[in-house]
Each structure stands twice: as C-alpha cells, then as structure tokens.
Amino acid sequence: MKSAIILTLVAVLLLLGSSDGYPVGVAAEPGGLLIQYIKPGEPYDIEARSGLRLKISNRSSEQRTYRISVAQPQQLGIEKWIEGYVPIPQPDWFSLEPAEIDIPPQSTGYARMFINIPADSRYFNQHWVVALAIQSVPKGGEVLTLALRPVYYLETKSGEDVSPRTGESLGIGPTVLTCSRNLPGKEQGRILCGEVKIHNGDSRPHAYSISAEVPEITASGQNVSPSPGFSWLENPASVVATENHLTLKPGQSRTIGVRLLTGRDKVVPPQDRECLLWIRPDKGSGRFVRIQIK
C-alpha cells in the first residue's frame, strides 16, 4: 500500500535551571511529523513502514521517567496548527508503546507509534492533527516537571466517498488528484486532472470559494508540506477549477472539474510538482485537495 511520511527531525528542547546550577532538559524527535495515505481499517505501524520511533533524550544528570499521552491539540492548550487540518476525532487512534519510559541520565529511550483508524467510509479523505504530551514524572519534593508537546499531522487515504462527519459543513473527495503529462488534451492547452465532489453535511446552506494555491515560505514553518518526492508548483494559476464559487443546500453535493493549463506555447509544467486546491466554506475550516503533476 502506498504510504508517505514527512519528518521534521527537529528536537524540541526545554531547559530549566536545577538546584545545583546544572541545566536539566528533555528533547524529543521527531518534533514534527506528517503521515499520508493512511487507510481506515488497516493498522499502521510507523516503525514497520519507515523505521521511525519516537526518541526521547534525557539530558539531565539523573534517571528520569517520562510518561507519554495523546490528545487533541486544544486539550493541551495548543491553539494554533496548520490550516486545512482538524483535530482527530479520537486521540486513542494514535498510540505509543510503551506509554512510560525510564531513561538513564544523558541517555535516550524509544517508543513505537501506531495508528488504528476504524474501517468507516467517513474517515477517508481526512486531514487530522494530533498532539503528544511527553512529561517527566516528578520525584519526591519536585515542583517542576519537564513537558513537550509535539504536533503530528495525519492524512487518510483519498477516495471517492465525500461523507463528512455529522454536522460538518464540508466534505470533499478525492483529496488527491493526479495530472498526467501524457493524458489527451494537452494539445488543446489543458489537461483534465479529474473531478472533486463537494458535499454540505450541515443543517444549513453554505457558500464555498475554490482556489489553487501553494503555501508561502514563512519563518514559522506553519504551512502544509508537499508530498514526498514533490516540489511546489511554480505557477499555481495553471491549475483551474470549473467553478470558483458555489452554494450548497443542506445535504447537497456538487462535482467540479480540475484542469491543468499548459500555456499558449503548449509547455506542460515540470513533473513531480504539486499545488493545493483549497475549498473554503463561509463557516468552518477550509480543506484542500493535493493536485499532483506526474
């Protein structure tokens, strides 16, 4: 099964002053993580797929015990995350073994990470965010504990079903479209990449705006990452939808086409490029479709 993992191997480090004047701290890797193409109903062992485990480094001069839990980001006081992702419905779909690790001083410990999303059509085409809480277990007399909160992003397998969860204003499917450079139509200046169905699962009408974009490079790095093996498309305006605005009644769906313009000189953009087709409702979170040129 196709799978992809993007790692941000940046240690998250917290330093506090100890009573004897020496710094104590803890670091964790990966500090950021994106996993794509997760199929609901199939257990996902991250180490078996990629060799990756959660690494915790005890940088203190004493043995420490670290406890790991999983939560929605807002449950840990995290208020901002990348646009296009929503908190995972059930944090326990992401789990770690062991959930408590004893680590000697100046040493590292590891935990395996697993994803187990129920087999339900509603959970295809989803972009979720989940947060970890890595905390040192306080020893007798201690009043401070070390805590890290790395945030991870999960994208489930793309499919045709657009069913959103109850009350959601936006369901889309598929969430990945491929524009083949060899498809018929480029001689007319455009290549048909496919179709996206948009569904209003809310109890009231909603208006939607649709646009092709690539993230701006920012110092914070709080942007959607391209898929492994892809770079952002230099000119996202070459990706066009058949509709830029639409309104849907409760329970209504509509299908739009997505095309890649090859330009007046019939030059097709380079392969292995990607852009995002954003669908943003008048209320609620916007979502995106990855448009991949191969």
C-alpha positions as CSV (number, residue, x, y, z in Angstrom):
1,M,0.0,0.0,0.0
2,K,1.2,3.4,-0.9
3,S,2.4,5.4,2.1
4,A,4.4,8.5,2.7
5,I,6.0,10.0,5.8
6,I,7.5,13.5,6.1
7,L,9.6,14.0,9.1
8,T,10.7,17.2,10.8
9,L,13.6,15.9,12.8
10,V,13.9,18.9,15.0
11,A,14.4,18.2,18.6
12,V,12.0,20.1,20.9
13,L,14.1,21.1,23.9
14,L,13.1,22.6,27.2
15,L,15.8,23.7,29.7
16,L,15.2,24.5,33.3
17,G,17.7,25.5,36.0
18,S,18.4,22.8,38.5
19,S,19.1,23.3,42.2
20,D,22.8,22.5,41.8
21,G,23.2,25.0,39.0
22,Y,23.4,22.5,36.2
23,P,20.8,22.5,33.4
24,V,18.4,19.7,33.1
25,G,16.3,19.0,30.0
26,V,14.5,16.7,27.7
27,A,14.3,16.5,23.9
28,A,12.1,14.6,21.5
29,E,12.3,13.6,17.9
30,P,10.5,13.9,15.6
31,G,9.4,17.3,16.6
32,G,7.0,17.4,13.6
33,L,5.5,14.6,11.5
34,L,3.3,14.2,8.5
35,I,2.0,10.7,7.6
36,Q,-0.1,10.3,4.3
37,Y,-2.2,7.7,2.7
38,I,-3.4,6.0,5.9
39,K,-6.2,3.6,5.1
40,P,-9.0,3.3,7.7
41,G,-9.5,-0.2,8.9
42,E,-5.8,-1.2,8.4
43,P,-3.5,-1.0,11.4
44,Y,-0.5,1.3,10.7
45,D,2.8,0.5,12.4
46,I,5.0,3.6,11.8
47,E,8.3,1.8,12.6
48,A,7.5,-1.1,10.3
49,R,6.7,1.3,7.5
50,S,9.6,3.8,7.9
51,G,11.9,2.6,10.7
52,L,10.8,5.7,12.7
53,R,10.3,5.6,16.5
54,L,9.7,8.4,19.0
55,K,13.1,9.2,20.5
56,I,13.2,10.9,23.9
57,S,16.6,12.2,25.2
58,N,17.1,12.6,28.9
59,R,19.7,15.4,29.2
60,S,19.7,15.6,32.9
61,S,22.2,14.1,35.4
62,E,19.6,11.8,36.9
63,Q,17.5,8.9,35.7
64,R,14.0,10.1,34.7
65,T,10.7,8.5,34.0
66,Y,8.7,10.0,31.1
67,R,5.0,9.5,30.5
68,I,3.5,9.9,27.0
69,S,-0.1,10.6,26.3
70,V,-2.0,11.6,23.1
71,A,-4.7,14.3,22.9
72,Q,-6.3,16.7,20.6
73,P,-4.1,19.8,20.5
74,Q,-6.7,22.1,22.2
75,Q,-6.8,19.7,25.1
76,L,-3.1,20.5,25.7
77,G,-3.6,24.3,25.4
78,I,-2.3,24.4,21.8
79,E,-4.4,26.9,19.9
80,K,-2.7,27.1,16.5
81,W,-1.9,24.5,13.9
82,I,-1.6,24.2,10.2
83,E,-4.7,25.3,8.2
84,G,-6.5,22.5,6.5
85,Y,-6.2,20.1,9.4
86,V,-8.8,19.5,12.2
87,P,-8.3,17.7,15.5
88,I,-8.5,13.9,15.2
89,P,-12.0,12.7,16.4
90,Q,-10.5,10.1,18.8
91,P,-6.9,10.7,20.1
92,D,-6.6,7.0,21.0
93,W,-6.5,6.1,17.3
94,F,-2.8,7.2,17.7
95,S,-1.0,5.2,20.3
96,L,2.5,4.6,21.7
97,E,4.2,1.6,23.3
98,P,5.4,1.8,25.9
99,A,3.5,4.8,27.3
100,E,6.0,5.2,30.2
101,I,9.8,5.0,29.8
102,D,12.6,5.0,32.3
103,I,15.7,6.7,30.8
104,P,19.2,6.8,32.4
105,P,21.0,10.2,32.6
106,Q,22.4,11.5,29.4
107,S,20.7,8.7,27.5
108,T,17.8,8.1,25.1
109,G,14.6,6.0,25.2
110,Y,12.3,4.9,22.4
111,A,8.6,4.3,21.9
112,R,6.8,2.7,18.9
113,M,4.0,4.6,17.3
114,F,0.8,3.1,15.9
115,I,-2.3,4.4,14.1
116,N,-5.5,2.4,14.1
117,I,-8.4,4.2,12.4
118,P,-11.8,2.3,12.3
119,A,-13.0,1.0,9.0
120,D,-15.6,3.6,8.2
121,S,-16.1,5.5,4.9
122,R,-16.4,8.8,6.8
123,Y,-12.7,8.5,7.7
124,F,-11.3,8.5,4.1
125,N,-10.3,11.9,2.7
126,Q,-9.5,13.3,6.2
127,H,-6.7,15.7,7.3
128,W,-6.2,15.4,11.1
129,V,-3.9,16.9,13.7
130,V,-2.9,15.1,16.9
131,A,-0.7,16.2,19.8
132,L,1.6,14.3,22.2
133,A,2.3,15.2,25.8
134,I,5.7,14.0,26.9
135,Q,6.1,14.6,30.6
136,S,8.7,13.8,33.2
137,V,7.2,12.1,36.3
138,P,8.2,14.3,39.3
139,K,10.3,12.8,42.0
140,G,9.7,13.5,45.7
141,G,9.9,17.1,46.6
142,E,10.0,18.3,43.0
143,V,7.6,21.1,42.0
144,L,8.6,21.4,38.3
145,T,8.1,18.9,35.6
146,L,9.5,18.9,32.0
147,A,6.9,18.7,29.3
148,L,7.0,18.6,25.5
149,R,4.0,18.9,23.1
150,P,5.0,17.8,19.6
151,V,2.2,18.1,17.0
152,Y,1.7,15.5,14.2
153,Y,-0.4,15.6,11.1
154,L,-2.2,12.6,9.5
155,E,-3.8,12.3,6.1
156,T,-6.1,9.4,5.4
157,K,-6.4,7.6,2.1
158,S,-8.0,9.5,-0.8
159,G,-11.3,8.1,-2.1
160,E,-14.5,9.0,-4.0
161,D,-16.7,9.0,-0.9
162,V,-17.4,12.5,0.4
163,S,-19.3,11.7,3.5
164,P,-18.4,14.2,6.2
165,R,-19.0,13.5,9.9
166,T,-22.4,14.7,11.2
167,G,-22.8,18.4,11.3
168,E,-19.7,19.3,9.2
169,S,-20.1,22.0,6.6
170,L,-17.6,20.5,4.1
171,G,-16.8,17.0,2.8
172,I,-14.6,16.5,-0.2
173,G,-13.4,13.6,-2.2
174,P,-11.0,12.6,-3.5
175,T,-8.3,14.5,-1.7
176,V,-5.5,13.7,-4.2
177,L,-5.8,14.2,-8.0
178,T,-3.1,13.3,-10.5
179,C,-2.4,15.4,-13.6
180,S,-0.7,13.1,-16.1
181,R,1.6,14.9,-18.6
182,N,0.7,12.2,-21.1
183,L,-3.1,12.5,-20.9
184,P,-5.0,13.5,-24.0
185,G,-6.0,17.2,-24.1
186,K,-2.7,19.0,-23.7
187,E,-2.7,19.9,-27.4
188,Q,-5.8,22.0,-26.6
189,G,-3.9,23.8,-23.9
190,R,-5.4,22.0,-20.9
191,I,-5.2,18.6,-19.2
192,L,-8.1,17.2,-17.3
193,C,-6.8,16.1,-13.9
194,G,-10.1,14.8,-12.6
195,E,-13.1,15.8,-10.6
196,V,-13.7,16.7,-7.0
197,K,-17.1,16.3,-5.3
198,I,-18.0,18.8,-2.6
199,H,-20.7,18.0,0.0
200,N,-22.5,20.0,2.6
201,G,-23.2,17.8,5.6
202,D,-24.6,20.7,7.7
203,S,-28.2,21.5,8.5
204,R,-27.9,24.9,6.8
205,P,-26.8,26.2,3.4
206,H,-23.1,27.2,2.9
207,A,-21.2,29.1,0.2
208,Y,-17.7,27.9,-0.8
209,S,-14.8,29.6,-2.5
210,I,-12.3,27.5,-4.6
211,S,-8.8,28.4,-5.5
212,A,-5.4,26.8,-6.4
213,E,-2.5,27.9,-4.1
214,V,0.9,26.9,-2.8
215,P,2.0,27.9,0.7
216,E,4.2,30.9,1.2
217,I,7.6,30.3,2.7
218,T,7.4,31.6,6.3
219,A,9.9,31.6,9.1
220,S,7.4,29.8,11.4
221,G,7.1,26.9,9.0
222,Q,3.4,26.5,9.9
223,N,2.3,25.5,6.4
224,V,1.2,22.4,4.6
225,S,4.2,20.4,3.5
226,P,4.5,19.0,-0.1
227,S,4.2,15.2,-0.5
228,P,7.5,13.3,-0.6
229,G,9.1,13.5,-4.0
230,F,7.2,16.6,-5.0
231,S,8.0,20.3,-5.1
232,W,5.5,23.1,-5.1
233,L,4.2,24.2,-8.5
234,E,5.9,27.4,-9.6
235,N,2.7,28.8,-11.1
236,P,-0.4,27.6,-9.2
237,A,-2.6,29.7,-11.5
238,S,-2.1,27.0,-14.2
239,V,-4.5,24.8,-12.1
240,V,-8.1,25.8,-12.6
241,A,-11.4,24.6,-11.4
242,T,-14.6,24.7,-13.4
243,E,-16.2,26.8,-10.6
244,N,-14.6,29.3,-8.2
245,H,-17.7,29.9,-6.1
246,L,-20.7,27.8,-5.3
247,T,-23.5,27.4,-2.8
248,L,-24.9,24.1,-1.5
249,K,-28.1,23.4,0.4
250,P,-28.1,21.0,3.4
251,G,-27.2,17.5,2.2
252,Q,-26.4,18.7,-1.3
253,S,-23.3,17.7,-3.3
254,R,-21.7,19.1,-6.5
255,T,-18.9,17.9,-8.7
256,I,-16.3,20.3,-10.1
257,G,-13.6,19.6,-12.7
258,V,-9.9,20.4,-12.2
259,R,-7.7,21.1,-15.2
260,L,-4.0,21.9,-15.8
261,L,-3.4,24.7,-18.3
262,T,-0.3,24.1,-20.5
263,G,0.1,27.7,-21.7
264,R,0.0,29.2,-25.1
265,D,3.2,27.5,-26.1
266,K,1.7,24.1,-25.1
267,V,4.5,23.7,-22.5
268,V,3.4,21.4,-19.7
269,P,4.7,22.3,-16.2
270,P,7.6,20.0,-14.9
271,Q,6.7,16.7,-13.5
272,D,6.6,15.9,-9.7
273,R,5.1,19.3,-8.9
274,E,2.2,19.8,-6.5
275,C,-0.2,22.5,-5.6
276,L,-3.3,22.7,-3.3
277,L,-6.8,23.2,-4.4
278,W,-8.5,25.0,-1.5
279,I,-12.2,24.7,-0.8
280,R,-13.2,27.2,2.0
281,P,-16.8,27.4,3.4
282,D,-18.3,30.6,4.7
283,K,-18.3,28.9,8.2
284,G,-15.9,26.3,9.4
285,S,-12.5,25.0,8.4
286,G,-11.2,25.1,4.8
287,R,-9.9,21.9,3.3
288,F,-7.5,21.1,0.4
289,V,-7.0,18.7,-2.4
290,R,-3.5,17.8,-3.4
291,I,-3.1,18.3,-7.2
292,Q,0.0,16.3,-8.3
293,I,1.6,16.6,-11.7
294,K,3.4,13.4,-12.8
